């Protein structure tokens, strides 16, 4: 039974080595993990992209479209209609044009109940379907565009709608389609797309009674893939391919490769994360370019926010990307017209039309350092394992110390039989009830904070007449300040064994959570581990005679890692980088305003789309921060 209950049973040399060098091992593992992900940007450690799905037949399509003239006509007419309706979609014009093209045309109505006020927003999507003449409408491909009125703060998508209509006109005349093609124009950005997808699949992805998707009067087959267009000018300088979806999901790598291949074939400049491929002879400059692109993808994916309407398709098992085209901002460089853009879209759709089954080959988990290179999950996952593994090593070492390990001497070996009977700690040394209570209440408090925005907003409106973003921001700030003062001014004492056991449980919980998150959103788990792990490795039960200066410094850095504080600091730093020329007071005002909006957007995204970044921060990171704060502040006997 000793082998089952005693972690020291077996090779004592390994146990003694871990106990002696635990701190060094943990920090070396952390450094190795960070170095690993950095080194992956070198071309030696990543690979060229390639096609795994031969059924796509890329490059074998004879392109026939010539959309420039019809797209220009549609664009001129649409601009005239947009001036007549500056704040909403010109439904009647789009419906009329789709009917003239002899599509099966439908409208879709949806409703958003704003979660923090009794306020409703109505929206309407318009879509037309080209039925497949060579199949029984069992499969479909989506071509979508988000409509943006003149009053929108975002870049216009009117050229995209013009290209969509021109391409629909071309598709209507062809007889080789084996899949239905749905041409969809959505309102209110991602709200319209989410409502349409929920209605198409008969589900509700977010909270009940927030986004009411309504019903669809017309359907196509099972959706295989989707292309979202966001072209901002009639002549564009380059196309940026977006892949990041909700909660960090990515499309099949073959679809990304297909788009990049077709863009290159039409001699249009291409980019990823708005960074162009630059082939430096200098190895350091080459690594630096790849590392910048890789870092941009990691930061974007970690937020869990889709970079376009394509990102909402992934949860339904639908592969989707966004093609965003930008006009030329400098004198140099070529421009692509709608003939070239039309052939890019035609090539992609016709290649997708060749598919005999869903995307299942190639990679669904990858990182991209450039437009034509990738890093597979087998290469980047060890970096997270090394960093998270340091938490497991620390927890294991603390557990071994709780077992009252004998001294490393020959006398101990001779008395091994005698010590075996007394090696386990008596059960009364651990106050299990108190430990479970502390863990339970901290996590319940985290869940309460996660569920508090509606209550905070209501109180802020009733008592102080505050806006939603002000109520949430100041409410979270007040809770944070109260907690910090509580830990700073309250003196607590506990038993060393109890505090150590709490550390073990929390370390294992955090490490396990990070590995679980890493299987869905590697970038989020990586950033959390890089930020939190080095400080956590310094946290140990505090003895009464220990120096307080180090504890104060540790508590200062740990305070900076409070979820509310760290988000505010990140947003403030982002504001400073982008508005560094402004006066410091203006930067602070903009930073605080951006922080307020970031909290509101994160909460609303969790309610409407099911983005779990806010939920993870409130229900996991926040309770762990609370428990470890208590460990730092407590003095042990």
Residue pairs with C-beta under 8 A, 6 or more apart in sequence:
2 9
2 420
3 9
3 10
5 424
6 403
6 420
6 423
6 424
7 15
7 396
7 399
7 400
7 403
8 15
8 400
8 403
8 405
8 423
15 400
15 405
16 408
18 25
18 393
18 396
18 397
18 400
19 397
19 400
19 401
19 405
22 393
22 394
22 397
23 537
25 390
25 393
26 390
26 391
26 393
26 394
26 537
27 390
27 534
27 537
29 386
29 387
29 389
29 390
29 393
30 386
30 387
30 390
30 533
30 534
30 537
32 386
33 382
33 383
33 384
33 385
33 386
33 387
33 390
33 529
34 383
34 387
34 530
36 382
36 383
36 386
37 380
37 383
37 526
38 291
39 45
40 46
40 294
40 367
40 369
40 375
40 379
40 380
40 383
41 287
41 290
41 291
41 294
41 369
42 287
42 290
43 286
43 290
43 373
45 375
45 379
46 290
46 369
46 373
46 374
46 375
46 379
47 373
47 374
47 375
47 376
48 372
48 373
49 253
49 256
49 257
49 260
49 372
49 373
49 374
50 257
51 58
51 254
51 257
51 258
51 362
52 253
52 254
52 361
52 362
53 254
53 355
53 359
53 361
53 362
55 354
55 355
55 356
55 357
56 254
56 258
56 351
56 352
56 354
56 355
57 351
57 354
58 257
58 258
58 261
58 262
58 347
58 351
59 261
59 265
61 346
61 347
61 350
61 351
63 343
63 346
63 347
64 170
64 346
65 167
65 170
65 339
65 342
65 343
65 345
65 346
66 339
66 342
67 163
67 166
67 167
67 170
67 338
67 339
67 341
67 342
68 337
68 338
68 339
68 342
70 165
70 166
70 169
71 159
71 162
71 163
71 165
71 166
71 234
71 338
71 342
72 162
72 234
72 338
74 97
74 161
74 162
74 165
74 166
75 158
75 159
75 162
75 234
77 93
78 90
78 93
78 158
78 161
78 162
79 158
81 90
81 93
82 90
82 149
82 150
82 158
83 150
84 90
85 149
86 149
86 150
86 151
87 149
87 150
87 151
88 149
88 187
89 124
89 126
89 147
89 149
89 185
89 187
91 107
91 124
91 126
94 126
94 161
94 185
95 105
95 107
95 126
97 165
98 105
98 126
98 128
98 165
98 168
98 183
99 105
101 128
101 165
101 168
101 169
101 172
102 172
103 128
103 129
103 130
103 168
103 172
103 183
104 128
104 129
104 130
104 131
104 218
105 126
105 127
105 128
106 126
106 127
106 128
106 129
106 216
106 217
106 218
107 124
107 125
107 126
107 217
108 124
108 125
108 126
108 127
108 195
108 196
108 199
108 214
108 216
108 217
109 122
109 123
109 124
109 214
110 122
110 123
110 124
110 125
110 191
110 192
110 195
110 196
110 199
110 211
110 212
110 213
110 214
111 120
111 121
111 122
111 123
111 211
111 212
111 214
112 120
112 121
112 122
112 123
112 188
112 191
112 210
112 211
112 212
112 608
113 119
113 120
113 209
113 210
113 211
113 212
114 120
114 121
115 207
115 210
115 454
115 604
115 607
116 453
116 454
116 457
116 468
117 457
117 468
121 188
121 191
123 187
123 188
123 191
123 192
123 195
124 187
125 184
125 185
125 186
125 187
125 192
125 195
125 196
126 184
126 185
127 182
127 183
127 184
127 185
127 196
127 218
128 168
128 182
128 183
129 140
129 180
129 181
129 182
129 183
129 218
129 220
130 168
130 171
130 172
130 177
130 180
130 181
130 183
131 137
131 180
131 220
132 139
132 177
132 178
132 179
132 180
132 181
132 221
133 175
133 177
134 175
134 176
134 177
134 178
135 177
135 178
135 179
135 221
137 180
137 220
137 221
138 221
138 222
139 178
139 179
139 180
139 221
139 222
139 223
139 224
140 179
140 180
140 181
140 182
140 220
140 221
140 222
140 223
140 224
141 179
141 180
141 181
141 182
141 223
141 224
141 225
141 226
141 227
141 349
141 352
141 353
142 182
142 184
142 223
142 225
142 226
142 227
142 313
142 318
142 320
143 164
143 167
143 168
143 181
143 182
143 183
143 184
143 226
143 227
143 229
143 345
143 349
144 183
144 184
144 185
144 186
144 193
144 226
144 227
144 228
144 229
144 309
145 157
145 160
145 161
145 164
145 184
145 185
145 186
145 228
145 229
145 230
146 157
146 185
146 186
146 189
146 190
146 192
146 193
146 228
146 230
146 308
146 309
147 157
147 161
147 185
147 186
147 187
148 154
148 155
148 156
148 157
148 158
148 189
150 156
154 189
155 230
155 232
156 232
157 229
157 230
157 231
157 232
159 231
159 232
159 233
159 234
159 325
159 338
160 229
160 230
160 231
161 185
162 234
162 338
163 229
163 231
163 338
163 341
163 342
163 345
164 183
164 185
164 229
165 183
166 338
166 342
167 183
167 342
167 345
167 346
167 349
168 181
168 183
170 342
170 346
171 177
171 181
171 349
176 353
177 353
178 353
179 221
179 224
179 352
179 353
180 220
180 221
181 349
182 220
182 223
184 196
186 192
186 193
186 196
186 309
189 309
190 306
190 309
190 311
190 312
190 609
191 211
191 608
193 309
193 312
194 205
194 206
194 211
194 213
194 312
194 608
194 609
195 211
195 212
195 213
195 214
196 213
196 216
197 205
197 312
197 313
197 316
198 204
198 205
198 211
198 213
199 213
199 214
199 215
199 216
200 216
200 219
200 223
201 316
204 211
204 213
205 211
205 315
205 609
205 610
206 606
206 607
206 608
206 609
206 610
207 607
207 608
210 607
210 608
211 608
223 313
223 316
223 318
224 318
224 319
224 352
224 355
224 358
224 359
225 255
225 318
225 319
225 320
225 352
225 355
225 359
226 310
226 313
226 318
226 319
226 320
226 321
227 259
227 310
227 320
227 321
227 322
227 323
227 345
227 348
227 349
228 308
228 309
228 310
228 320
228 321
228 322
228 323
229 322
229 323
229 345
230 308
230 322
230 323
230 324
230 325
231 323
231 324
231 325
231 341
232 324
232 325
232 326
232 327
233 325
233 326
233 327
234 337
234 338
235 327
235 328
235 335
235 336
235 337
236 268
236 325
236 326
236 327
236 328
236 335
236 336
236 341
237 269
237 326
237 327
237 328
237 329
237 333
237 334
237 335
237 336
238 268
238 269
238 270
238 271
238 276
238 325
238 326
238 333
239 263
239 268
239 269
239 270
239 271
239 323
239 324
239 325
239 336
239 344
240 270
240 271
240 272
240 273
240 274
240 323
240 324
240 325
240 326
241 256
241 259
241 260
241 263
241 270
241 271
241 272
241 321
241 322
241 323
241 324
241 371
242 307
242 308
242 310
242 311
242 321
242 322
242 323
242 324
243 250
243 251
243 256
243 307
243 310
243 321
243 368
244 250
244 297
244 300
244 301
244 306
244 307
244 311
245 251
245 306
245 307
245 310
245 311
245 312
245 313
245 314
245 315
245 320
246 304
246 305
246 306
246 311
246 312
246 314
246 315
246 609
246 610
246 611
247 304
247 315
247 520
247 521
247 610
247 611
247 612
247 613
248 301
248 302
248 304
248 520
248 521
248 522
248 523
248 524
249 311
249 314
249 315
249 520
249 521
250 301
250 314
250 364
250 365
250 366
251 310
251 314
251 319
251 320
251 321
251 359
251 364
252 319
252 359
252 360
252 361
252 362
252 363
252 364
253 362
253 363
253 364
253 366
253 374
254 359
254 361
254 362
255 319
255 320
255 321
255 359
256 321
256 368
257 362
258 348
258 351
258 352
259 321
259 323
259 344
259 348
260 270
260 371
260 372
262 343
262 344
262 347
262 348
262 351
263 270
263 323
263 344
264 270
265 347
266 336
266 340
266 341
266 343
266 344
266 347
267 334
267 336
267 340
268 336
268 340
268 341
268 344
269 276
269 333
269 334
270 276
270 277
270 371
271 277
271 371
272 293
272 297
272 368
272 370
272 371
273 293
273 296
273 297
273 300
275 289
275 292
275 293
275 296
275 370
277 370
277 371
277 372
278 289
279 286
280 286
280 289
289 370
290 369
290 370
290 373
291 369
293 368
293 369
293 370
294 367
294 368
294 369
294 375
297 367
297 368
297 523
298 367
298 523
298 526
298 527
299 523
299 527
300 307
300 523
301 521
301 522
301 523
301 524
302 521
302 523
302 524
302 526
302 527
303 524
303 613
304 521
304 524
304 605
304 611
304 612
304 613
305 311
305 605
305 611
305 613
306 312
306 609
307 322
308 322
308 324
309 322
310 320
310 321
310 322
311 320
311 322
312 609
313 319
313 320
314 320
315 610
317 358
319 359
323 344
323 345
325 336
325 341
327 335
328 335
363 374
363 376
363 377
365 376
365 377
365 522
366 374
366 375
366 376
366 377
367 374
367 375
367 380
367 522
368 374
368 375
369 375
377 522
380 522
381 518
381 522
383 526
384 514
384 515
384 518
384 522
384 525
384 526
384 529
385 515
387 526
387 529
387 530
387 533
388 511
388 514
388 515
388 518
388 525
388 529
388 533
389 511
390 533
390 537
391 507
391 508
391 510
391 511
391 514
391 533
391 536
392 507
392 508
392 511
394 507
394 536
394 537
395 503
395 504
395 507
395 508
395 511
398 500
398 503
398 504
398 507
398 540
399 504
401 500
402 425
402 497
402 500
402 501
402 504
403 423
403 424
403 425
404 423
404 425
406 412
406 415
406 416
406 419
406 423
412 419
425 497
429 495
429 497
430 497
430 498
430 501
431 495
431 498
434 498
435 498
435 501
435 502
435 505
438 502
438 627
438 630
439 502
439 505
439 506
439 627
442 623
442 626
442 627
443 619
443 623
445 622
445 623
445 626
446 618
446 619
446 620
446 622
446 623
446 626
447 618
447 619
449 476
449 479
449 618
449 622
450 614
450 615
450 618
450 619
452 475
453 472
453 603
456 471
456 472
456 475
456 476
457 468
457 471
457 472
459 471
459 475
460 466
460 468
460 470
460 471
460 472
460 474
460 475
461 471
464 471
466 474
468 600
469 596
469 597
469 599
469 600
470 596
472 596
472 599
472 600
472 603
473 592
473 595
473 596
473 599
476 564
476 599
477 564
479 564
480 562
480 564
480 565
483 562
483 626
483 629
484 559
484 562
487 555
487 629
487 630
487 632
487 633
488 555
488 633
490 633
491 635
492 630
492 633
492 634
492 635
493 544
493 634
493 635
493 636
493 637
494 634
494 635
494 636
494 637
495 636
495 637
496 541
496 543
496 636
496 637
499 541
499 542
499 631
499 634
499 636
500 541
502 627
502 630
502 631
503 539
503 540
503 541
503 628
503 631
506 624
506 627
506 628
507 536
509 624
510 532
510 536
510 620
510 624
513 616
513 620
514 525
514 528
514 529
515 525
517 524
517 525
517 528
517 616
518 525
518 526
524 613
524 616
528 621
531 561
531 566
532 561
532 621
535 554
535 557
535 558
535 561
536 628
538 554
539 554
539 558
539 628
539 631
539 632
540 631
541 631
541 634
541 636
542 551
542 631
542 632
542 633
542 634
542 635
542 636
543 635
543 636
544 635
544 636
544 637
551 632
554 632
555 629
555 632
555 633
558 625
558 628
558 629
558 632
559 565
560 566
560 569
561 625
562 625
563 617
563 618
563 621
563 622
563 625
567 595
567 598
567 599
567 617
568 591
568 595
571 591
571 594
571 595
571 598
572 587
572 588
572 591
572 592
572 594
572 595
574 594
575 587
575 590
575 591
575 594
576 587
576 591
579 586
579 587
579 590
580 587
582 590
602 611
602 613
602 614
603 614
605 611
605 613
605 614
606 612
606 613
606 614
606 615
